[in-house]
């Protein structure tokens, strides 16, 4: 059968990324205490040399199906490990390629709540990426990225202090210092924060630690199941810990080196946070990237 993919194209141009995108598969992952099945959307890509008309895309889908089947017998340790395995195998099956990229995203649930007796399965986002590279001697190396996203809330510190001043004028009997010790009304935001770590070869990170770091940087976590007292506790927690979106980002980045002392200074970190405003008709965003070494050199006032 004629191999049209292997023919020379009309325009001899090397293409950086060719592949399949948005293919959904179940993937079994071994958690510390259980096996979970994630519904994952994958992108699988390789580069394409100038002398070749097309990429053998069926190989990508076949490989992904094989990996999924294997995890039913032997679950993989993490989503990023799956991406690394696939990225390496893509280069073995596409002999003409020198680079491969695998991206994956999934919904992830874990038990969370305001107390041990009030727990619910809360949704988080997981992200992973692996890049494969074929060296001059044919050796294949991979680099991996792990990311997590958590949705919480923030309370605006600016509106809070302005409200405190106005209330002290309206209720003079509550003037300082009594009013200063009370959490005061403010407008709130649903805060969505994402952080990724570019992992060194052979290093894995427990993603729950990453999600914990995000929630610790927000004014308060949010929950699907809350009774009236729980609602009040979440609101009070947030208003005792008011934050700008800039505060969320800085607190998160400042905290990461302490949470991951085992990771080397060269580990690359990227974080983005978005506050969905309640009284404004826009969102507020902040983002930054750095190495853990650079973050370790930051001092907090």
C-alpha positions in Angstrom: 0.0 0.0 0.0 1.3 3.4 -1.0 2.5 5.5 2.0 1.3 9.0 1.2 2.6 10.3 4.6 6.2 9.5 3.6 6.1 11.4 0.3 7.8 14.7 -0.1 5.6 17.7 0.5 5.2 20.6 -2.0 6.7 23.0 0.4 9.8 21.7 2.2 9.2 23.2 5.6 10.0 21.5 9.0 6.9 21.7 11.3 7.4 22.1 15.0 4.3 20.2 16.2 1.9 17.8 14.5 -0.3 15.4 16.3 -3.7 14.6 17.8 -5.5 16.9 20.4 -8.3 16.5 22.9 -8.5 12.7 22.9 -10.1 11.5 26.2 -9.1 8.4 28.0 -9.5 6.8 31.4 -6.2 6.5 33.2 -5.5 4.5 36.5 -3.2 6.3 38.9 -1.8 4.8 42.1 -2.4 7.2 45.0 -0.8 6.8 48.4 -3.9 5.0 49.8 -5.9 4.0 46.8 -6.1 3.7 43.0 -8.0 6.4 41.2 -9.3 6.5 37.6 -8.9 9.9 36.0 -10.7 11.0 32.8 -7.8 12.6 31.0 -7.7 14.7 27.8 -4.5 14.2 26.0 -2.6 16.1 23.3 0.2 14.1 21.6 2.6 15.8 19.1 5.9 15.3 17.4 7.9 17.5 15.0 7.8 16.7 11.3 10.8 17.0 9.0 10.7 19.0 5.8 11.1 15.9 3.6 7.9 14.2 5.0 4.4 15.1 3.9 2.5 13.8 7.0 2.9 12.4 10.5 1.7 8.8 11.3 -1.2 9.9 13.6 -2.6 6.4 14.1 0.6 5.6 16.0 -0.3 8.2 18.6 -3.8 6.8 19.2 -2.5 3.3 19.3 0.2 4.1 21.8 -2.3 6.0 24.1 -4.6 3.0 24.0 -1.8 0.6 25.0 -0.8 2.8 27.9 -4.3 3.0 29.2 -4.7 -0.8 29.0 -1.5 -1.3 30.8 -2.6 0.9 33.7 -5.6 -1.3 34.3 -3.1 -4.0 35.3 -0.3 -1.8 36.8 -1.4 1.8 37.6 1.1 4.5 37.0 2.5 6.6 39.8 1.2 9.9 38.5 -0.2 11.8 35.5 3.1 13.4 34.7 4.7 9.9 34.7 2.2 8.8 32.1 3.1 11.8 30.0 6.8 11.1 30.3 6.3 7.4 29.3 4.2 8.4 26.2 6.6 11.2 25.2 9.5 8.7 25.1 7.6 6.1 23.2 6.4 8.6 20.7 10.0 9.2 19.6 10.6 5.4 19.4 7.6 5.0 17.1 8.2 8.1 15.0 11.8 7.5 13.9 11.8 10.7 11.8 11.0 12.9 14.8 13.4 14.6 17.2 11.0 16.1 19.7 7.7 15.1 21.2 5.2 16.8 23.5 2.4 15.3 25.6 0.0 17.4 27.5 -2.8 16.1 29.8 -5.5 17.7 31.9 -8.0 16.0 34.2 -10.5 16.6 36.9 -9.4 15.3 40.3 -11.5 14.9 43.5 -10.4 14.6 47.1 -12.2 14.7 50.4 -12.3 18.1 52.0 -14.5 19.9 54.5 -14.7 22.4 57.3 -14.4 19.6 59.8 -13.7 15.9 59.9 -17.5 15.2 60.1 -18.4 17.5 57.3 -16.5 16.2 54.2 -17.3 16.2 50.5 -15.5 15.3 47.4 -14.1 18.6 46.1 -13.0 19.2 42.5 -9.6 20.3 41.5 -7.7 20.6 38.2 -4.7 18.5 37.3 -2.3 19.3 34.5 0.8 17.5 33.3 3.2 17.8 30.4 6.2 16.0 29.1 8.7 16.9 26.4 10.9 14.2 24.8 14.1 15.0 23.0 16.2 12.7 20.8 19.9 13.4 21.2 22.6 13.2 18.5 23.4 9.6 19.5 19.8 8.6 19.4 19.4 8.7 23.2 16.0 9.9 24.4 15.5 12.2 27.4 12.4 13.7 28.9 11.4 16.7 31.0 8.1 16.8 32.9 5.8 19.4 34.3 3.1 19.0 37.0 0.4 21.5 37.7 -2.7 21.9 39.9 -5.6 24.3 40.1 -7.8 25.1 43.1 -10.8 27.3 43.4 -11.2 29.2 46.7 -12.3 32.7 47.7 -10.7 36.1 48.6 -12.0 39.1 50.5 -10.9 42.5 49.4 -8.7 44.3 52.0 -9.2 47.7 50.5 -13.0 47.7 50.7 -12.7 46.2 54.1 -10.7 49.1 55.5 -12.9 51.7 53.8 -16.0 50.0 55.3 -14.3 50.0 58.7 -13.7 53.7 58.5 -17.3 54.4 57.5 -18.8 52.1 60.2 -16.6 53.8 62.8 -18.2 57.1 61.9 -21.7 55.6 61.8 -21.3 53.8 65.1 -18.9 55.9 67.2 -19.4 53.5 70.2 -17.4 50.9 68.1 -14.4 53.1 67.4 -10.9 51.8 67.7 -9.5 49.7 69.2 -12.7 47.5 69.3 -13.5 47.9 65.7 -10.0 47.1 64.6 -10.2 43.6 66.1 -13.4 42.7 64.2 -13.6 41.2 60.6 -15.5 43.8 58.7 -17.7 43.4 55.6 -16.0 43.5 52.3 -16.7 42.3 48.7 -15.6 38.8 47.8 -14.2 37.0 44.8 -14.1 33.5 43.6 -10.4 32.9 43.3 -8.9 30.4 40.8 -5.2 29.8 41.2 -2.9 27.5 39.2 0.7 26.6 39.8 3.1 24.3 37.8 6.5 22.8 38.6 9.0 21.8 35.9 10.3 18.6 37.5 13.9 17.4 37.3 14.5 14.0 35.7 13.4 11.2 38.0 11.6 13.4 40.6 8.0 13.1 41.5 5.8 15.4 43.6 2.6 14.5 45.4 0.0 16.7 43.8 -2.0 17.1 47.0 0.9 19.1 48.5 0.7 21.5 45.5 -3.1 21.9 46.0 -2.6 22.5 49.7 -0.1 25.3 48.9 -2.7 27.0 46.7 -5.5 26.8 49.2 -3.2 28.1 52.0 -2.5 31.2 49.9 -6.2 32.1 49.4 -8.4 33.8 51.9 -10.3 30.6 52.4 -11.0 27.3 50.6 -14.6 26.8 49.4 -16.7 23.7 49.7 -19.6 22.0 47.9 -21.4 21.0 51.1 -21.9 23.7 53.8 -24.5 24.0 56.6 -25.3 27.4 58.0 -22.7 27.4 60.7 -20.1 26.1 58.2 -21.0 29.0 55.8 -20.4 31.5 58.6 -17.1 29.9 59.5 -15.9 30.1 55.8 -17.0 33.7 55.6 -15.3 34.7 58.9 -12.1 32.8 57.9 -11.9 34.8 54.6 -12.6 38.1 56.2 -10.0 37.5 58.9 -7.6 36.9 56.1 -8.4 39.5 53.4 -6.2 39.4 50.3 -5.6 41.1 47.0 -5.0 38.8 44.0 -1.4 40.0 44.3 -1.2 38.8 47.9 -2.4 35.3 46.8 0.3 35.1 44.2 3.1 36.4 46.5 2.1 34.3 49.4 1.9 31.2 47.2 5.3 31.7 45.7 6.9 32.7 49.0 5.6 29.5 50.6 6.6 27.0 47.9 10.3 26.6 48.8 9.4 25.7 52.4 6.8 23.2 51.2 9.2 21.6 48.7 12.7 21.7 50.3 13.7 18.5 48.4 13.4 20.2 45.0 16.6 21.8 43.6 17.1 25.5 43.0 16.8 25.0 39.2 13.2 23.8 39.5 11.0 26.2 37.4 7.8 27.5 38.9 4.9 29.3 37.1 1.8 30.5 38.9 -1.3 32.4 37.8 -4.2 33.5 39.9 -7.5 35.0 38.8 -10.1 36.7 41.1 -13.6 36.7 39.6 -14.9 40.0 40.9 -18.3 40.5 42.6 -18.8 44.3 42.4 -16.7 44.9 39.2 -17.5 43.9 35.7 -14.1 42.4 35.1 -11.7 39.8 36.6 -8.3 40.6 38.2 -5.3 38.5 37.4 -1.7 38.2 38.5 1.0 35.8 37.2 4.7 35.2 37.7 7.4 32.6 37.0 10.8 32.0 38.7 13.1 29.2 39.8 12.9 27.8 43.3 16.4 29.2 43.9 15.1 32.7 43.1 12.2 32.3 45.4 14.4 31.0 48.2 16.2 34.3 48.1 13.1 36.3 48.8 12.7 37.7 52.3 9.3 38.7 53.7 8.9 42.0 55.5 
